[in-house]
Amino acid sequence: MKKTSLSSRERVTRAINHQEPDRVPFDMTLTVDIYHDLRKQLGLPPDPDEKVGIWSEVSLKEDFIEKMNLDFIYLGLNPPSRKPKQSPDGALIYDQWGVGRAKMQLPNGSYYFEAVEHPLSHATLKDIEEFAWPDPYDPVRLEGVREKFLRIRKETDKAIVARFSTSIWEQATYSCGLQNWLEMMVFQPEIACAILDKLADISMGMTEVGVGEIGDLIDIIRISGEDLGSQTATIISPRMYETFVRPRFQRSWAFVRQQLQQKGSQAKIMLHSCGAIRPLLTSWIEMGLDILDPIQPLAKGMQPEGLKRDFGQRLVFHGGVDLQQLLPNGTREEVWAGVHEVIRALAPGGGFIISPAHNVQSDVPAENLIALRDAIEEYGYYPIR
């Protein structure tokens, strides 16, 4: 590994302020099976204590983060005190929203959790008013949290990405079921708006709790996942976006910025949204978005060169490494070439954090993630060549 002149936190700070650091910051999130495979490949001991999230993702241990030369640690609030609904036969796992997920086995033996029970699928306005919504101000959410963030801040040099709030648009699709939700926006717009308003309120409550407690200790605040793109287009029309989504995003994001400013925090705001979301970028920049994740390069309009040219002065890009073809199917040489290409496209002038374009799935060979790390060591140092 080349000698670096900056700490991870310094490196990230420069990159997210559109300055060139010593090398491109590196990040990744992993699902459980590839995490264990990669630990083994790296010669690290097993991690029997990992907690698997609803996307079958895991929190990366610090020994793994060091071994992979990653620059980030993700932290959040505690689960609420109210226990989720329990499935009588154990077939479903419920979250704090009452959404039931089934464990789906994949052909390679790994698994995913798919939402199959949607508590608001046929909701009335009365149902929305009486629903057992999560309490963002539950004091259990903060127990020991500041101490956890302080330890990471003091004992590591990693940048901290905070995940406090829930999604708004995306949570509506889980709570209602995607087809029901899309029909609701067309045929029952007043109910759709009531659900979105409630979700925005809860999201802002979680932001208020998190930023109020540890906003001074974070570098990036990730305002959850809001997947609004398919492979070829946005999921909804511009008119529906302006009617239903933008007003709630604008209210919520302005509140995030206000809370950060009150805390004296310089943290940047990052949004995750997969797919062909280029038509939404100008709107998001106007609303104050700093960092866009994950730059799905095979989606329509998401080619890195064009994004850098048209939005690189106003947006920081996080992601960019193809997870649909390159990482699952590429050779080591192809991974190196792909990494070099995306770095040359997005890294000049700063404003780029390289990462796979989503949680890494179990179809990716561990060797290709090591090749990704090594290619960043080869090509990721400034000046970019």
C-alpha positions as CSV (number, residue, x, y, z in Angstrom):
1,M,0.0,0.0,0.0
2,K,1.3,3.4,-0.9
3,K,2.1,5.9,1.9
4,T,-0.8,8.2,2.5
5,S,-0.5,11.8,3.7
6,L,-4.0,12.2,5.1
7,S,-6.2,10.4,7.6
8,S,-9.4,8.9,6.3
9,R,-11.4,11.7,7.8
10,E,-9.2,14.4,6.3
11,R,-9.4,12.6,2.9
12,V,-13.2,12.4,3.0
13,T,-13.5,16.0,4.1
14,R,-11.5,17.3,1.2
15,A,-13.4,15.1,-1.3
16,I,-16.8,16.2,-0.2
17,N,-15.7,19.8,-0.3
18,H,-14.7,19.4,-4.0
19,Q,-11.0,19.4,-3.3
20,E,-8.5,16.8,-4.4
21,P,-7.2,14.7,-1.4
22,D,-4.3,12.3,-1.6
23,R,-6.4,9.5,-3.0
24,V,-10.0,8.9,-3.8
25,P,-11.9,7.8,-0.7
26,F,-13.2,4.2,-0.7
27,D,-16.4,2.9,0.7
28,M,-18.5,-0.3,0.4
29,T,-21.5,-2.0,2.1
30,L,-21.9,-5.8,2.0
31,T,-24.6,-8.4,2.4
32,V,-24.0,-11.1,4.9
33,D,-22.7,-14.0,2.8
34,I,-20.1,-12.0,0.7
35,Y,-19.0,-10.4,4.0
36,H,-18.1,-13.7,5.5
37,D,-16.5,-14.9,2.2
38,L,-14.4,-11.8,2.0
39,R,-13.3,-12.0,5.6
40,K,-12.1,-15.6,5.0
41,Q,-10.3,-14.5,1.8
42,L,-8.5,-11.7,3.7
43,G,-7.4,-14.1,6.4
44,L,-9.5,-12.5,9.1
45,P,-11.2,-14.5,11.8
46,P,-14.9,-15.2,11.6
47,D,-17.4,-12.6,12.8
48,P,-20.0,-14.5,14.7
49,D,-21.7,-11.4,16.2
50,E,-22.8,-9.6,13.0
51,K,-26.3,-8.2,13.0
52,V,-28.1,-8.7,9.7
53,G,-30.4,-5.9,8.5
54,I,-33.6,-6.1,6.5
55,W,-31.5,-5.9,3.2
56,S,-29.4,-8.8,4.6
57,E,-26.6,-6.2,5.0
58,V,-24.2,-6.2,7.9
59,S,-22.2,-3.6,9.8
60,L,-18.5,-4.0,8.9
61,K,-16.1,-4.6,11.8
62,E,-13.1,-2.4,12.2
63,D,-10.5,-5.1,11.4
64,F,-12.3,-5.6,8.0
65,I,-12.4,-1.8,7.4
66,E,-8.7,-1.5,8.0
67,K,-7.8,-4.6,5.8
68,M,-9.9,-3.3,2.9
69,N,-8.5,0.3,3.2
70,L,-12.0,1.7,3.6
71,D,-12.5,5.3,4.8
72,F,-15.9,5.1,6.4
73,I,-17.9,3.7,9.4
74,Y,-21.7,3.8,9.4
75,L,-23.5,4.4,12.7
76,G,-27.1,5.1,13.7
77,L,-29.6,5.2,16.4
78,N,-30.8,2.2,18.5
79,P,-34.0,0.3,17.7
80,P,-37.1,1.5,19.4
81,S,-38.3,0.0,22.7
82,R,-41.5,-1.2,21.2
83,K,-41.0,-4.7,19.9
84,P,-42.1,-5.5,16.3
85,K,-45.0,-7.7,15.7
86,Q,-44.2,-11.4,15.8
87,S,-45.1,-13.9,13.2
88,P,-47.0,-16.9,14.8
89,D,-45.1,-19.5,12.7
90,G,-41.9,-17.5,12.4
91,A,-42.3,-17.3,8.6
92,L,-42.2,-13.5,8.5
93,I,-39.9,-10.9,10.1
94,Y,-41.6,-7.6,10.9
95,D,-40.0,-4.2,11.2
96,Q,-41.0,-1.2,13.3
97,W,-43.4,-0.1,10.6
98,G,-45.4,-3.4,10.7
99,V,-44.1,-4.5,7.2
100,G,-43.7,-8.2,7.1
101,R,-40.8,-9.7,5.2
102,A,-40.2,-13.3,4.0
103,K,-36.7,-14.8,3.8
104,M,-36.2,-15.7,0.2
105,Q,-33.5,-18.2,-0.6
106,L,-31.4,-17.4,-3.7
107,P,-30.1,-20.1,-6.1
108,N,-26.5,-19.8,-4.7
109,G,-27.7,-20.5,-1.2
110,S,-27.7,-17.0,0.1
111,Y,-30.9,-15.1,1.0
112,Y,-32.8,-11.8,0.9
113,F,-35.7,-10.4,2.8
114,E,-38.7,-9.4,0.6
115,A,-41.6,-7.3,1.8
116,V,-44.8,-9.4,1.4
117,E,-47.2,-8.0,4.0
118,H,-48.1,-4.3,3.7
119,P,-50.1,-2.9,6.6
120,L,-51.3,0.2,4.7
121,S,-52.1,-1.4,1.4
122,H,-55.8,-0.5,1.6
123,A,-55.6,2.3,4.2
124,T,-58.3,4.9,4.8
125,L,-57.6,8.3,6.3
126,K,-59.0,6.9,9.6
127,D,-56.5,4.0,9.3
128,I,-53.6,6.4,8.8
129,E,-54.7,8.5,11.8
130,E,-55.0,5.4,14.1
131,F,-52.0,3.4,12.8
132,A,-49.3,2.5,15.4
133,W,-46.6,4.7,13.8
134,P,-43.0,4.5,15.2
135,D,-42.1,7.0,17.8
136,P,-39.0,9.0,16.7
137,Y,-38.6,10.4,20.2
138,D,-38.5,7.1,22.0
139,P,-35.6,7.7,24.5
140,V,-34.2,4.2,24.0
141,R,-33.0,5.3,20.5
142,L,-30.3,7.4,22.2
143,E,-29.1,5.1,25.0
144,G,-25.3,4.9,24.7
145,V,-25.3,6.4,21.2
146,R,-23.1,9.4,21.9
147,E,-20.6,7.2,23.7
148,K,-20.5,4.9,20.6
149,F,-19.9,7.8,18.2
150,L,-17.3,9.4,20.5
151,R,-15.4,6.1,20.7
152,I,-15.2,5.8,16.9
153,R,-14.3,9.5,16.6
154,K,-11.4,9.1,19.1
155,E,-10.1,5.6,18.4
156,T,-10.2,5.6,14.6
157,D,-9.5,8.1,11.8
158,K,-12.6,7.0,9.8
159,A,-15.2,9.4,8.5
160,I,-18.6,8.8,10.2
161,V,-21.7,8.4,8.1
162,A,-24.8,8.7,10.2
163,R,-28.1,7.0,9.3
164,F,-30.8,8.5,11.5
165,S,-34.0,8.8,9.6
166,T,-36.3,6.6,7.6
167,S,-37.2,7.0,3.9
168,I,-40.3,8.8,2.8
169,W,-41.1,7.7,-0.8
170,E,-39.6,4.3,-0.4
171,Q,-41.2,3.5,3.0
172,A,-44.6,4.3,1.4
173,T,-44.0,1.6,-1.2
174,Y,-43.2,-1.0,1.5
175,S,-46.1,0.0,3.7
176,C,-48.6,-0.1,0.9
177,G,-47.0,-2.5,-1.6
178,L,-45.6,-0.9,-4.8
179,Q,-48.6,-1.6,-7.1
180,N,-51.1,-0.5,-4.5
181,W,-49.0,2.6,-3.8
182,L,-48.8,3.6,-7.4
183,E,-52.6,3.1,-7.8
184,M,-53.2,5.1,-4.6
185,M,-51.4,8.1,-6.0
186,V,-53.6,8.1,-9.0
187,F,-57.0,7.2,-7.5
188,Q,-56.7,8.2,-3.9
189,P,-54.3,11.1,-3.9
190,E,-55.5,12.5,-0.6
191,I,-54.6,9.2,1.2
192,A,-51.2,9.1,-0.6
193,C,-50.5,12.6,0.6
194,A,-51.5,11.8,4.1
195,I,-49.1,8.8,4.2
196,L,-46.2,10.8,2.8
197,D,-46.8,13.7,5.2
198,K,-46.8,11.3,8.2
199,L,-43.6,9.6,6.9
200,A,-41.9,13.0,6.4
201,D,-42.9,14.0,10.0
202,I,-41.3,10.8,11.4
203,S,-38.2,11.2,9.3
204,M,-37.7,14.7,10.6
205,G,-38.3,13.6,14.2
206,M,-35.5,11.0,13.8
207,T,-33.3,13.6,12.3
208,E,-34.0,16.0,15.2
209,V,-33.2,13.3,17.7
210,G,-30.0,12.1,16.0
211,V,-28.5,15.4,15.0
212,G,-29.4,16.9,18.4
213,E,-27.4,14.2,20.2
214,I,-24.4,13.7,18.0
215,G,-24.6,16.1,15.0
216,D,-21.2,17.5,16.0
217,L,-19.5,14.1,15.6
218,I,-20.5,13.2,12.0
219,D,-19.1,13.9,8.6
220,I,-22.0,12.8,6.4
221,I,-25.7,12.3,7.1
222,R,-27.4,9.8,4.9
223,I,-31.1,10.7,4.5
224,S,-32.0,7.1,3.8
225,G,-32.8,5.3,0.5
226,E,-35.3,6.8,-1.9
227,D,-35.1,4.6,-5.0
228,L,-37.0,6.5,-7.7
229,G,-35.4,5.0,-10.8
230,S,-35.7,1.9,-12.9
231,Q,-33.1,0.7,-15.3
232,T,-34.4,3.1,-18.0
233,A,-36.4,5.9,-16.5
234,T,-37.8,7.4,-13.3
235,I,-40.5,5.2,-11.7
236,I,-43.1,8.1,-11.7
237,S,-43.7,11.0,-14.1
238,P,-42.3,14.5,-13.5
239,R,-45.8,15.7,-12.7
240,M,-46.4,13.0,-10.0
241,Y,-42.9,13.7,-8.6
242,E,-43.7,17.4,-8.3
243,T,-47.1,16.7,-6.8
244,F,-46.3,14.0,-4.3
245,V,-42.6,13.6,-3.7
246,R,-40.8,16.9,-4.1
247,P,-42.8,18.9,-1.4
248,R,-42.0,16.2,1.2
249,F,-38.4,15.9,0.3
250,Q,-38.0,19.7,0.3
251,R,-39.6,20.0,3.7
252,S,-37.5,17.2,5.2
253,W,-34.2,18.1,3.7
254,A,-34.5,21.8,4.7
255,F,-35.2,20.5,8.2
256,V,-32.0,18.4,8.1
257,R,-30.0,21.4,7.0
258,Q,-31.5,23.5,9.7
259,Q,-30.7,21.0,12.4
260,L,-27.1,20.6,11.3
261,Q,-26.7,24.4,11.3
262,Q,-28.1,24.7,14.8
263,K,-25.6,22.1,15.9
264,G,-22.7,23.9,14.2
265,S,-22.1,20.8,12.1
266,Q,-20.4,20.9,8.7
267,A,-21.8,17.4,7.7
268,K,-22.9,16.9,4.2
269,I,-26.2,15.5,3.1
270,M,-26.2,12.2,1.1
271,L,-29.1,10.5,-0.6
272,H,-29.3,7.0,-2.0
273,S,-31.4,6.6,-5.1
274,C,-30.8,3.8,-7.6
275,G,-31.6,3.7,-11.3
276,A,-32.1,6.3,-14.0
277,I,-32.7,9.3,-11.8
278,R,-30.8,11.9,-13.9
279,P,-34.0,13.9,-14.6
280,L,-34.4,14.6,-10.8
281,L,-30.8,15.8,-10.2
282,T,-31.4,19.5,-10.8
283,S,-34.4,19.4,-8.5
284,W,-32.3,17.7,-5.7
285,I,-29.4,20.2,-6.1
286,E,-31.9,23.1,-5.7
287,M,-33.2,21.4,-2.5
288,G,-29.7,21.3,-1.1
289,L,-28.4,17.8,-1.8
290,D,-24.6,17.5,-1.4
291,I,-23.8,13.8,-2.2
292,L,-25.5,11.4,-4.6
293,D,-25.3,7.7,-4.2
294,P,-24.9,5.1,-5.8
295,I,-24.3,6.2,-9.5
296,Q,-25.6,3.0,-11.2
297,P,-23.5,3.3,-14.4
298,L,-25.5,1.0,-16.6
299,A,-28.8,2.8,-16.0
300,K,-30.0,5.2,-18.7
301,G,-28.4,8.6,-18.4
302,M,-26.1,7.7,-15.5
303,Q,-22.8,7.4,-17.4
304,P,-20.1,8.9,-15.2
305,E,-18.6,11.2,-17.8
306,G,-21.9,13.0,-18.4
307,L,-22.7,13.3,-14.7
308,K,-19.3,14.8,-14.0
309,R,-19.6,17.2,-16.9
310,D,-23.1,18.4,-16.1
311,F,-23.3,18.2,-12.3
312,G,-19.8,17.7,-11.0
313,Q,-19.4,21.3,-9.7
314,R,-22.6,21.0,-7.6
315,L,-22.7,17.3,-6.6
316,V,-20.3,14.9,-4.9
317,F,-20.7,11.4,-6.4
318,H,-20.6,8.3,-4.2
319,G,-20.5,4.9,-6.0
320,G,-19.9,4.3,-9.7
321,V,-18.5,0.8,-9.8
322,D,-20.9,-1.4,-11.8
323,L,-22.5,-4.1,-9.7
324,Q,-24.7,-5.5,-12.4
325,Q,-22.0,-6.9,-14.7
326,L,-18.5,-5.9,-13.8
327,L,-18.1,-7.0,-10.2
328,P,-20.2,-10.3,-10.5
329,N,-18.8,-11.4,-13.9
330,G,-15.6,-9.5,-14.6
331,T,-12.1,-10.9,-14.5
332,R,-9.5,-9.3,-12.3
333,E,-8.1,-7.4,-15.3
334,E,-11.6,-6.2,-16.2
335,V,-12.2,-5.0,-12.7
336,W,-9.0,-3.1,-12.7
337,A,-9.9,-1.5,-16.1
338,G,-13.4,-0.6,-14.9
339,V,-12.1,1.0,-11.8
340,H,-9.5,3.0,-13.7
341,E,-12.2,4.2,-16.1
342,V,-14.6,5.4,-13.4
343,I,-11.8,7.1,-11.4
344,R,-10.7,9.0,-14.5
345,A,-14.3,10.1,-15.2
346,L,-15.3,11.2,-11.7
347,A,-12.3,11.9,-9.5
348,P,-10.5,14.9,-11.1
349,G,-11.1,18.0,-9.0
350,G,-12.3,16.0,-6.0
351,G,-16.0,15.4,-5.4
352,F,-15.8,11.6,-5.7
353,I,-16.1,8.6,-3.3
354,I,-15.6,5.3,-5.1
355,S,-17.8,2.4,-4.1
356,P,-19.8,-0.5,-5.6
357,A,-23.1,0.8,-6.9
358,H,-25.2,-0.8,-4.0
359,N,-24.8,-3.3,-1.2
360,V,-22.6,-6.0,-2.6
361,Q,-24.5,-9.2,-3.2
362,S,-23.4,-12.8,-2.8
363,D,-22.9,-13.3,-6.6
364,V,-19.8,-11.2,-6.5
365,P,-16.6,-13.2,-6.0
366,A,-14.5,-12.1,-3.0
367,E,-11.5,-11.9,-5.3
368,N,-13.1,-9.2,-7.3
369,L,-13.6,-7.0,-4.2
370,I,-9.9,-7.4,-3.4
371,A,-9.2,-6.5,-7.1
372,L,-11.3,-3.4,-6.6
373,R,-9.3,-2.4,-3.5
374,D,-6.0,-3.0,-5.3
375,A,-7.0,-1.1,-8.4
376,I,-7.9,1.9,-6.2
377,E,-4.4,1.7,-4.7
378,E,-3.0,1.7,-8.3
379,Y,-5.1,4.3,-9.9
380,G,-6.8,6.3,-7.1
381,Y,-3.9,8.6,-6.1
382,Y,-3.8,12.2,-7.2
383,P,-3.0,13.5,-9.7
384,I,-5.3,11.2,-11.5
385,R,-3.6,9.7,-14.6
